[in-house]
Amino acid sequence: MKISQVDKREWYNNLWVRLLVLFAFIFIVDLVSKKDKPDATKPVQTEVKQVTSKTEDIPKDAKVTADPLSTLPANETVFKEYISYATGNPFIKSVSIKDNNVLILYYGSYSDYKEDKPDSLVKNEDYSNHLGTENAIQKILVGESARLLRQFHDLNAVSMILPFDGKTYSIDVDRNSLNKFLGYKIESLSIKDGAWNDKFSDPYIYDKSNRQKFIDTFVKIN
């Protein structure tokens, strides 16, 4: 009887080997694609930062000193880091410091903001939430100007310009005038012992009557 000839095909030509390679390739491609996809359970981070409404404090990981700065020009980076945690900060157009006086300009609309920063993730609703009402604008002008004078003891004055709904809101407040208006030194208030909340934040930022007195004294509307 004639012995049948052994199949001399190379091992890699066998069907089972080809299928094994194919499945391995599909598995690797699927694994890589999942790795590149963003996690749908994690929210997309935006540029919006906002201080806590009641403590009026900044995040613990912020690179900001809690002590007054000796000279502002030498610490401009620290100053601008502090500004980055102000309410409505993404919509600050520019910050300039001269002779220990600060001028802060805000964008007048969301369209102006997007024209300047077309790649920003910040949405129109974010602009509306921060700057969409006269009440919100008043809180920013009152709260942020006083907060800066409290934090930076060498700061002489704060000026802010915020266009809104066809009007321009501006505030010019110097330290001496503010302290005279309040009846105490703004720089003496501490966040840790609650003095900032008790003596300024609650009565002037969140109390409408006292806030209006502050607005009438320091804010101009054109």
Secondary structure in CASP SS format (residue, H / E / C, confidence):
PFRMAT SS
TARGET T0000
AUTHOR 0000-0000-0000
METHOD secondary structure of the structure
MODEL  1
M C 1.00
K C 1.00
I C 1.00
S C 1.00
Q C 1.00
V C 1.00
D C 1.00
K C 1.00
R C 1.00
E C 1.00
W H 1.00
Y H 1.00
N H 1.00
N C 1.00
L H 1.00
W H 1.00
V H 1.00
R H 1.00
L H 1.00
L H 1.00
V H 1.00
L H 1.00
F H 1.00
A H 1.00
F H 1.00
I H 1.00
F H 1.00
I H 1.00
V H 1.00
D H 1.00
L H 1.00
V H 1.00
S H 1.00
K H 1.00
K H 1.00
D H 1.00
K C 1.00
P C 1.00
D C 1.00
A C 1.00
T C 1.00
K C 1.00
P C 1.00
V C 1.00
Q C 1.00
T C 1.00
E C 1.00
V C 1.00
K C 1.00
Q C 1.00
V C 1.00
T C 1.00
S C 1.00
K C 1.00
T C 1.00
E C 1.00
D C 1.00
I C 1.00
P C 1.00
K C 1.00
D C 1.00
A C 1.00
K C 1.00
V C 1.00
T C 1.00
A C 1.00
D C 1.00
P C 1.00
L C 1.00
S C 1.00
T C 1.00
L C 1.00
P H 1.00
A H 1.00
N H 1.00
E H 1.00
T H 1.00
V H 1.00
F H 1.00
K H 1.00
E H 1.00
Y H 1.00
I H 1.00
S C 1.00
Y C 1.00
A C 1.00
T C 1.00
G C 1.00
N H 1.00
P H 1.00
F H 1.00
I E 1.00
K E 1.00
S E 1.00
V E 1.00
S E 1.00
I E 1.00
K E 1.00
D C 1.00
N C 1.00
N E 1.00
V E 1.00
L E 1.00
I E 1.00
L E 1.00
Y E 1.00
Y C 1.00
G C 1.00
S C 1.00
Y H 1.00
S H 1.00
D H 1.00
Y H 1.00
K H 1.00
E H 1.00
D H 1.00
K C 1.00
P C 1.00
D C 1.00
S C 1.00
L C 1.00
V C 1.00
K C 1.00
N H 1.00
E H 1.00
D H 1.00
Y H 1.00
S H 1.00
N H 1.00
H H 1.00
L H 1.00
G C 1.00
T C 1.00
E H 1.00
N H 1.00
A H 1.00
I H 1.00
Q H 1.00
K H 1.00
I H 1.00
L H 1.00
V H 1.00
G H 1.00
E H 1.00
S H 1.00
A H 1.00
R H 1.00
L H 1.00
L H 1.00
R H 1.00
Q H 1.00
F C 1.00
H C 1.00
D C 1.00
L C 1.00
N C 1.00
A E 1.00
V E 1.00
S E 1.00
M E 1.00
I E 1.00
L E 1.00
P E 1.00
F E 1.00
D C 1.00
G C 1.00
K E 1.00
T E 1.00
Y E 1.00
S E 1.00
I E 1.00
D E 1.00
V E 1.00
D E 1.00
R H 1.00
N H 1.00
S H 1.00
L H 1.00
N H 1.00
K H 1.00
F H 1.00
L H 1.00
G C 1.00
Y C 1.00
K C 1.00
I H 1.00
E H 1.00
S H 1.00
L C 1.00
S C 1.00
I C 1.00
K C 1.00
D C 1.00
G C 1.00
A H 1.00
W H 1.00
N H 1.00
D H 1.00
K H 1.00
F H 1.00
S H 1.00
D H 1.00
P H 1.00
Y H 1.00
I H 1.00
Y H 1.00
D C 1.00
K H 1.00
S H 1.00
N H 1.00
R H 1.00
Q H 1.00
K H 1.00
F H 1.00
I H 1.00
D H 1.00
T H 1.00
F H 1.00
V E 1.00
K E 1.00
I E 1.00
N C 1.00
END
